[in-house]
Amino acid sequence: MASMPNVVDRTENVEIQKFEKVCCILNRFGRRPSGLIPILQAIQHEYQYLPEEVLTYVATSLDVPPARVFGVATFYAHFALEPKGKHVIRVCDGTACHVKQSLPILEALHKTLGTSEKNKTTPDMMFTVETVACLGACGLAPVVVIDEQVHGQVTPQGAVGLINDIRAMEALQKTAVATPAEQPATEESHV
Amino acid sequence: MNKVTQPTLTIDGKTVAIEGERNLLELVRKANIDLPTFCYHSELSVYGACRLCLVQIEGRGIQGACSTPPEPGLKIQTTTPQIREIRKIAVELLLANHDQSCPTCARSANCQLQSLAQRLGIKKVRFKSVYQPVPLDESSPSLVRDPNKCVLCGDCVRTCTEIQGIGAIDFTHRGHEVTVQPAFGKNLGDVECVNCGQCASVCPTGALTIKSEVDQVWNLLADPAKTVVVQIAPAVRVGLGECFGLKPGEITTGRIVAALKQLGFNQIYDTSFAADLTVIEEGSEFLERKSQGGTLPMFTSCCPGWVKYAEQYFPELLPNLSTCRSPQAMFGSLVKSMLPDQLKVERKNLKVVAIMPCTAKKFEAQRPELGIDSDPDVDYVLTTQELAQMIQSAGIMFDTLQPESFDMPFGFYTGAGVIFGNSGGVMEAVLRYAAEKATGKKLEQVEFQQVRGDSGLREATVMVNGAELKLAIVHGLRNARVVAEEVRAGKSRYDLIEVMACPGGCVGGAGQPVSTSRDARALRTKGLYHADKMLQLHKSQDNVFITECYAKFLGDIGGEKAHHLLHTTYQSRRRIMEDPLPLMQSQAADKLKVSVCLGTNCFLKGSQDVLNGILRHAEQNGLEGRLDVRAGFCFEKCETGPTVMIGGQHIPHCTAHKAIEELNSRIDGDNPSPQADTGPGSTDAR
């Protein structure tokens, strides 16, 4: 299973829980084809993206051709067919933000994370950097959204600062988890 | 709407009566103005995407004629300078994004984009070409998908969904990246496509075309070591003429034989002979099922599109399918077992070419069960279109040929074999046999008008020997699905169901010439019934060569040898090839592999609960490190679902309880359960 992220190493049943959630999601929408889009949204919320096998399962249970499900999933920019990182960074490159120098922010983010236009996600599956056309927050331009948090009037240095904050928080969480756990994590206790 | 007088509207100054037309386009065409379209087909839903059928409506501006309902009093203009310019731009923009290798395109002669560019007087494309080549999809045995030539009219998508109820291809992505393709960007050969080719027959350009086997056949004909036998299907004789300027439905049997002789085929036979044989075998099978309480209703099995569809979507109904091979396959099998002796050639040097109105027959010919070892019973399948191309290539002036006759014995046939090409034809042919067989009396009235017709789902009741036979005749797989679902639910009232995938049956097959005439299919249907009328014999049981064939070679009808050569088996078939979904992964060397099927069939039988039961059990008993649990989508064992495989062993009709017992017996030996067994009671997920 090459395309799955490597986040399963500690609790092996993450995938099971996710699968059960898929079943719950399908039930919640009554397994009706008309619920396809909200179902896909809920699944993406769970998995961070739409894995092919899950889409096939959704198609089977809704009795919709897999090609139709794939068509819907590829139509909306919101849906991702590739796994995304734990933290998704959206840099607005709409007209207002572009004029207010959004591209230097994007470049700074790519530089600090080692990502690029083509490879949007860091190899450790921690960060994904995307651009969006407009977030409707032009008064705050340039805008960067990290996960669900909107940051206005961002500078390149400020953006890198936000990344460093997340990194620090992640490191803290990792050590906090590793100490009281039933088994110490093997290779990942310290980064 | 209460007006008694005929409502009318005005088209280009002429008054036209509204007589139930669904949209302005139908009215405009009724007024003998051929508005151009890419995306309009009267049998499909209205899409309104190509923007070519635009008309100027007084007071409303420019509207698409296909998507505007007729209203009394409308004043419509179909050609104005502005509309002409819009149409031109639309076609120019398509051309700017099109692979313009027209002379080498399979659709060169009948491409709608090409003819529209001509009609609209486009001399030059003013827009910069943005065409970026992408690879062709040649994975299907029947079709070639060339996205470089797609104009995104969606005709193929709607045909596959609305006529066939499959939806193997659809629009994907957005904006300038839109592509029509199978799910997940897979190849056509790896998905649920049944190879009916109806997508190719509605495609206005060369984006979906028939996979040609013409070169292979030329090579065969040039090889002196090979004896090449050819069979032509019933529907070919009423279609081929269209490629040579003849009217649809014109019977050209004699000229086809002459052309095939000239092309160098050694023996020229008629698939109608094998159709007669099919009638006898299938009719006897039906009578036997009926009298001995066999599985009913019985579905016909001549149509390879339907057979694959049934294998994919209704595997539990496979016992309802007649075990008879299709006429093409019966012919191949019979000829390759009888002719080597008669003609003194080795089997490997005897090659069978079939000429069919059908693209799915190419897939059928490649089925491993229809051949011996790796030598297929039918080596190559050419469609009507491909034969026309060979005739044209050889410079044979088809319309001036002197008719010739088939070789014997496999060229002798009755009218029952000929009408196989029409929807309802197989049913009628079987009735002509069964009625006589059941009563033992000579059947005088051979025509069963009640099974004929054009509707996609027809019912008929026929009295045979005092018993009432309830029949259904279906074309279009979406209609087949309706009938099959009734059978699955145990609510079907039929005895015998004829299914043909293509609209109108084989006469409307995707291998037939691309028709410019709107009533071509109806004319071809008429042509075949006419061909039946002109023959002296109308019942398969009257075919003396069939009788002789049984007496000298096959033995009893439905007997051991007949069964071996003329019948087949079916397999449940998965729709889409994909990897199973891993739910619990183990790195252990002695891990136990568990796969649970979540395909439609097993899913409906509760496989999801079985899976949840297994996972809960594993969690509660600390088996996570030992098990490798995957969810698959069809292990092709649907009859005995829910299907679970544990350590390579198949557990039919699996329940959570059965699966856990098996798990425990596998694991107990070397690793005692860490907790008291909570038992299967803890397994319910919902």
Interface residues (C-beta under 8 A of the other chain):
Chain A: M1 M4 V8 E12 N13 E15 I16 F19 E20 C23 N27 P51 E52 E53 V54 L55 T56 Y57 A59 T60 S61 D63 V64 P65 P66 A67 R68 V69 F70 G71 T74 F75 Y76 A77
Chain B: T161 I166 G167 A168 I169 D170 F171 T172 H173 R174 Q181 P182 A183 F184 G185 V191 E192 R575 I576 E578 D579 P580 L581 P582 L583 M584 Q585 S586 L598 G599 T600 F603 Q608 N612 L615 E619 E624 G625 V629 A631 F633 A685 R686
